[in-house]
Amino acid sequence: MLPTMKITVVSGSHRESSQSEKVARFCEAELKRQGVESEVLSLGRNPLPLWDEGVWGDDPKWISVWGPISKTLKASDGFVIVSPEWSGMVPAGLKNFLLLCDSTEVGHKPAMLVAVSSGIGGSYPIAELRSSSYKNNRIVYVPDHVIVREAESVLGGDQPASDRDAEIRKRLHYSLSMLIEYSRAFTAVRASGRINLKEFPYGM
Ligand SMILES: Cc1cc2nc3c(=O)[nH]c(=O)nc-3n(C[C@H](O)[C@H](O)[C@H](O)COP(=O)(O)O)c2cc1C
């Protein structure tokens, strides 16, 4: 049991009822089974306004909307970012969320990417998130990612419904166990005293 370790799972679909949230809840339960604290931040039930400059100041709108999320992110040691593939893209709401995240909240913390497709897609959101989305907030995507294809037919109940369902559960179990180890290891990076956000607030 690692009582102080917390991994937050972000469900990036802004549909009210989504496969991404189902996958996120599975990850949350699996993380708890592996002995860490976990919670789901779902963009489905928590649509955020589009980023504006007020977030840099003390705009009451942002204090009430982003304040509680910021607190959760700061208290987290690692993240799972679940993104559906929508028209070959990451949904705009998830990109907006990542734009709102700053380095005091997610910087130098590991994150595992999970893509979700009702068909055989899912690789585009992984490529998109790996090629952008981390530069200024300094979130660190770990090498293993998971693509949940034909999502409606897997991760539904307590027991696997098919061999493919069993395989994806095994993959998530393994990849999340690796994320826990990265989350543990990265606390040393943040405690090193090397992070210099004053001189280097933005990535290149
Ligand atoms: C606007 C929209 C566009 C979509 N485009 C794609 C796509 O390009 N590729 C794909 O594999 N699935 C696509 N899908 C289907 C999703 O994979 C499917 O809805 C899946 O359940 C994941 O999305 P969800 O988390 O919102 O449920 C699309 C769904 C929506 C709502």
The ligand as a Gaussian input file, in Angstrom:
#p B3LYP/6-31G(d) Opt

LIG

0 1
 C      -17.474000      13.644000     -33.403000
 C      -16.970000      12.224000     -33.433000
 C      -15.982000      11.864000     -34.349000
 C      -15.468000      10.568000     -34.345000
 N      -14.440000      10.243000     -35.183000
 C      -13.805000       9.057000     -35.055000
 C      -12.598000       8.771000     -35.754000
 O      -12.077000       9.590000     -36.494000
 N      -12.009000       7.584000     -35.562000
 C      -12.524000       6.642000     -34.720000
 O      -11.929000       5.590000     -34.582000
 N      -13.686000       6.868000     -34.043000
 C      -14.321000       8.047000     -34.182000
 N      -15.460000       8.326000     -33.455000
 C      -16.075000       7.283000     -32.656000
 C      -15.419000       7.175000     -31.279000
 O      -14.306000       6.347000     -31.417000
 C      -16.413000       6.603000     -30.295000
 O      -17.406000       7.577000     -30.015000
 C      -15.770000       6.054000     -29.046000
 O      -16.813000       5.588000     -28.205000
 C      -14.896000       7.024000     -28.292000
 O      -15.539000       8.245000     -28.030000
 P      -16.289000       8.566000     -26.646000
 O      -15.272000       8.432000     -25.561000
 O      -16.781000       9.971000     -26.805000
 O      -17.395000       7.559000     -26.482000
 C      -15.994000       9.606000     -33.440000
 C      -16.987000       9.983000     -32.532000
 C      -17.461000      11.279000     -32.514000
 C      -18.485000      11.662000     -31.457000

